[in-house]
Amino acid sequence: MQLWWRLMYFSVLPRMMKAIQDMHDLRLIHTDLKPENILLASSKLVKLPGFKKISDETNFKCLPKSSAIKLIDFGSTAHDNQIHSSIVSTRHYRAPEVILGLGWTYPCDIWSIGCILVELCTGEVLFQTHENLEHLAMMERVLGPLPEHMIRRANRGAEKYFKQSRLNWPEGAVSRESIRAVRKLDQLKNLISRHADSSKSSLVDLLHGLLKFDPRERFTAWQALKHPFFKSLT
């Protein structure tokens, strides 16, 4: 496991989840969690020798001196008891209940954190898309079929993505490129296994809890922090 990867998982991730727990305890929903909105609190770096040498000179790596973080961009943050807009979250981190028009609350933040965690592990955005049907197809490719009860409750704007209680894919794809983009993805456990080592099993289990389709079954921030993956980092 690379040193920077270990730093992120051992230090930053528990802090990130604790920050979300604190927000939710205050009955606040961030609604726009993404890597750009999670910043290191200090810009100070520590220089460490690398493992490779360039000529006769040691190659150094610069790593953050502190893992303290700050959440930023509260422009779309909502109180749980206020009227909610229909669409929230930056596309790539948007939860399925938002796309299906089922309403949203605290679990939409948890879904975003799950997407961010996969991105930190693999170095790539999990759902790199700009279109709803393709987005849902990517979700099914990685996580399995959407629950039928969520499909039945989808609002009128989302009904067009389904046919006979299943996702209208690949029949409804807008292009062959879209179909190829979905096919490039793999099951979650396979995506993670290419990048994680000894922590793979507990990490995949944590991610399945963060990325449950049904928001009622998704981990809360408190439940996530109690997960063996986070306990193994202490």
N, C-alpha and C positions, 0 to 999 in steps of 0.2 A: 504494500500500500504506500503510495507516495506521501511525502511528509506534509504537503499542503492539504491533501485530501484528509489525512488524519487530523490535522488542526481544525478543519472545518467541522468534522463530525464530532470530535472530542470536546470542542469548546463552543463553537458558534451555534450549532443546532439546538442544544438544550436551552440556550439563552433565547433563541428565536421562538421556540415553543412556549417558554415561560412568558415572554412578552405578549404573545397572543392570549395566553391564559389570563394575564392581568387585564388585558383589554376586555375580554369576555366577562370577567368578574365585574367590570364596570358597566356591563350591558352595552358595550360598544362593539360594532362589527366593522373591521377595516375596509373590506370589500375590494381592495386593490393590492393584494399582496403579490409581489414579484421581486426578483433579485435586485432590481433597480431601487426598490423602496426599503431595502434592508442594508444599512450601511455600517461599516466599522466606526466605532466612536472616536478612535484615534488614528491619525495618519502615520504615526511613528512605526518604523520598521526595524527588524533585527536582521543582521546579515549572518547567514550560516554557510559554511563551506558546502559546496555541492559534491556529487559523487564522481563527476567527470572533470578532467583537466583539459584546458585549451592550451596546447603547447606546454610550456613549463609553468603556466599560471593556474592557480586554483580557481575554479568556477564557483562563484558565490550565488546563493539564493537569498532573496529578501522576503521575509515573512512578516505579517503583522505582529507587533509587539504585544498587543492586547486583543482579546477576542470579544471585548465588550461591543455591543451593537446598539444601533438606534433604528427604530421604525420611523419612516417619514411618509409624507404625502397623505394627510388625513382629509383631503378635500372631499372625498366621497364617503367618508366614514359615517355610519348610521347608528342611531340608537335602536335597540331591538323593538321598542314600542312605537316608533314613528312610521309613517307611510314609506314603503320601499319602492324605489323605481324598478321597472321590470328587468332591466339589463344592468349588471354590475361586473366588475373585474375585467382586466385586460384579457383579451381573447384566449391566449394560450394557457391561462390559469383559471379559466371560467368553469365553474362546476356544472354538472349535467342538469341539475334542477333549474338552473338559470336558463339554459338553452331551451329546456322543455316548457318553460313558463309555469313552473310549479310553485313559485315563491321561493324565498331564501331567508336564511338567518345565519347564526354562528357557523354552522358546518361549511358554508361556502368558503370561509377563511381556511378551514382545515384542508379542504380539497386543494386550495392554492398552495398551501405548505407542502402537501404531498408531491405536487408537480415540481416545486422548487427543490425538494429533497432529491428527486430523481435527476433533475438537471445538475445539481451539485455533484452527484455520483458519476453521471455519464459524460458531463461536459456539453450536453446537447439539450435543447428544449424538447420536452416530451411530446407535446402536441403542437407541432409546427404547422399551423393551418390558419386560414382566414375565412372558412366557410362552414356553416353549421353541420350539414350532413357529413362532410368529410371529417369534421371534428368528432362527431358521434361514432363514425366508423372507426376512427383511430382509437377511441376509448374502448370499443368492443374488441378491437384487435389486441389491445394490451391487457384488458381486464375481464373479457368475457361478455356475454350478452347483457343488454340492459334489462332490468326487471320488468316483467310484463305489466305490473300494476302502475309503474311510472309511465310506460308507453300509453296505457289507457287513459291516464289523467292529463296527458300533454295538452297544452292549449291549442287553439285553432291554428296559430302561426306555426306550430311544430308538428301538427298532424301530417303535413305533406312529406315529412321525412320517413314515414312508416307505411307499410303495406301489409295488411293481414297480421297485425300485431308483431311485426318484425321490421327491423331497419331496412329501408329500401336501398340496399347496397349490395353489389356495385351497380345495379340497374339505374339508380338515380344519380350516379356520379356525373359531374359536369365535364370531365375530361379523362383521358387515359393517364395523364400525369397525376391526377388526383388518385386514381386507383393504385398507381405505382407508389405514391407517397404513403398510402395506407399499408400496402404490402411490405414496405421496407421495415415496418415496425414488427415487434415480436412480443411474446408474452412477458409480463412484468418480471418474473423470476429470471428469464433468460437475459433481459436487458441488464439487470443488476449483476448477474453472475459474471458478466464480462469485465466488471470494474471493481467489485468488492471481493474480499477474501474471507477471512474468518468470521466477519460480521454478517455475511450474506444472508443466512437463514433468518436471523432476527430482524434484519433490515427489511427483507421482503415481507415478513409478517407485519411489521409496523406499517409499511406502505400500503398493504392491502387494507389495513384499518383506516388509514387516512384517505384512501381513494375508494371507499365504498360508494357505489352508485346511490344507494338510498341514504339521504342525509341523516335519517333517524338512526341508522346503524353505524354511521361514521364515528370514529373516535372523537371525543372531546379533547381539548388541549390537555386537560388534567389526566385523562386516561392515557393519552400518548406519553406523557412524562413518566407515567408509572410502568410503561412498557419495558420489557427486558433489554431492548436495544439501548435505551437511554440509561438504564441502570448499569449496563456493562461499561458505560463511558465514565462512570464515577470512580 
